C-alpha cells in the first residue's frame, strides 16, 4: 500500500510540473507570435534588408577607390645625391590606376605618368616602375 501511495504522489508531482511547463511555454509562444505579427517587427526586417543592400552597394563602389600602393625611391643620376626620384603606383580594387615617376636632377624635376589597366601597361616600364607596380599588386618578392 505504501508503494502505491508513493507512485501516486510522484504521478501527481509530475502532472503538476508538466502542467506548469505547458502554461509557461504557452505564454512565451503567445508573446512571440504577437511580436511576429507586430508591424514594427516587420519594419525592422525590411530596414535590415535595406541596410544590407546599402552595404553591398558600398562594397561595389569601394572597388573604385585606391586600395593598392607601391612606392620605389631611387637615384637615377650620379651627379645628385640621395634617392630624390621615385615611382609611385596607385591601383584600385580592379588593378586599374596610374604610375607616377618623378626624376629629380639639380636643374629640374620631371614627372611622368603611365596608365594601368587590369594590372597591365601598354608602355614600356623602367625597372623601378615595374617594381612599384609589383609592390602595389602584392607580388613583391
JOPE-V230137 format. One record per residue. N is the residue number from 1. RES is the residue in one small letter. SS is DSSP state (H for helix, E for strand, - for the rest). D_FIRST is the distance of its C-alpha to the first C-alpha in Angstrom with 2 decimals. Layout:
n = {N/N}
res = {RES/RES}
ss = {SS/SS}
d_first = {D_FIRST/D_FIRST}
This chain:
n = {1/2/3/4/5/6/7/8/9/10/11/12/13/14/15/16/17/18/19/20/21/22/23/24/25/26/27/28/29/30/31/32/33/34/35/36/37/38/39/40/41/42/43/44/45/46/47/48/49/50/51/52/53/54/55/56/57/58/59/60/61/62/63/64/65/66/67/68/69/70/71/72/73/74/75/76/77/78/79/80/81/82/83/84/85/86/87/88/89/90/91/92/93/94/95/96/97/98/99/100/101/102/103/104/105/106/107/108/109/110/111/112/113/114/115/116/117/118/119/120/121/122/123/124/125/126/127/128/129/130/131/132/133/134/135/136/137/138/139/140/141}
res = {x/x/x/x/x/x/x/x/x/x/x/x/x/x/x/x/x/x/x/x/x/x/x/x/x/x/x/x/x/x/x/x/x/x/x/x/x/x/x/x/x/x/x/x/x/x/x/x/x/x/x/x/x/x/x/x/x/x/x/x/x/x/x/x/x/x/x/x/x/x/x/x/x/x/x/x/x/x/x/x/x/x/x/x/x/x/x/x/x/x/x/x/x/x/x/x/x/x/x/x/x/x/x/x/x/x/x/x/x/x/x/x/x/x/x/x/x/x/x/x/x/x/x/x/x/x/x/x/x/x/x/x/x/x/x/x/x/x/x/x/x}
ss = {-/H/H/H/H/H/H/H/H/H/H/H/H/H/H/H/H/H/H/H/H/H/H/H/H/H/H/H/H/H/H/H/H/H/H/H/H/-/H/H/H/H/H/H/H/H/H/H/H/H/H/H/H/H/H/H/H/H/H/H/H/H/-/-/-/E/E/E/E/E/E/E/E/E/-/-/-/-/-/-/-/-/-/-/E/E/E/E/E/E/E/E/-/-/-/-/E/E/E/E/E/E/E/E/-/-/-/-/E/E/E/E/E/E/E/E/E/-/-/E/-/-/-/-/-/-/H/H/H/H/H/H/H/H/H/H/H/-/-/-/-}
d_first = {0.00/3.78/5.42/5.28/6.42/8.80/10.08/10.75/12.61/14.50/15.48/16.76/18.68/20.19/21.20/22.87/24.67/25.82/27.09/28.88/30.53/31.58/33.20/34.93/36.26/37.44/39.51/40.92/42.09/43.34/45.59/46.72/47.67/49.54/51.42/52.32/53.78/55.71/59.45/59.80/57.52/59.66/62.81/61.52/61.02/64.57/65.95/64.31/65.91/69.27/69.06/68.25/71.25/73.47/72.37/73.31/76.68/77.37/76.54/79.07/81.76/81.27/82.43/85.90/85.90/87.42/84.69/86.65/89.45/91.71/94.48/97.13/99.85/103.01/106.71/108.85/112.25/113.74/115.75/112.72/110.29/106.53/104.16/105.15/104.76/101.43/99.69/96.67/94.44/92.23/89.86/87.18/83.93/85.88/88.35/91.12/93.31/96.46/98.05/100.36/102.84/105.03/108.08/109.56/113.17/115.46/117.11/114.23/110.67/110.05/106.81/105.86/103.02/101.47/98.82/95.72/93.93/90.67/91.54/95.01/98.52/101.59/104.01/104.50/102.62/103.82/101.71/100.51/99.51/97.69/95.82/94.89/93.62/91.53/90.04/89.17/87.72/85.57/87.38/89.11/88.97}
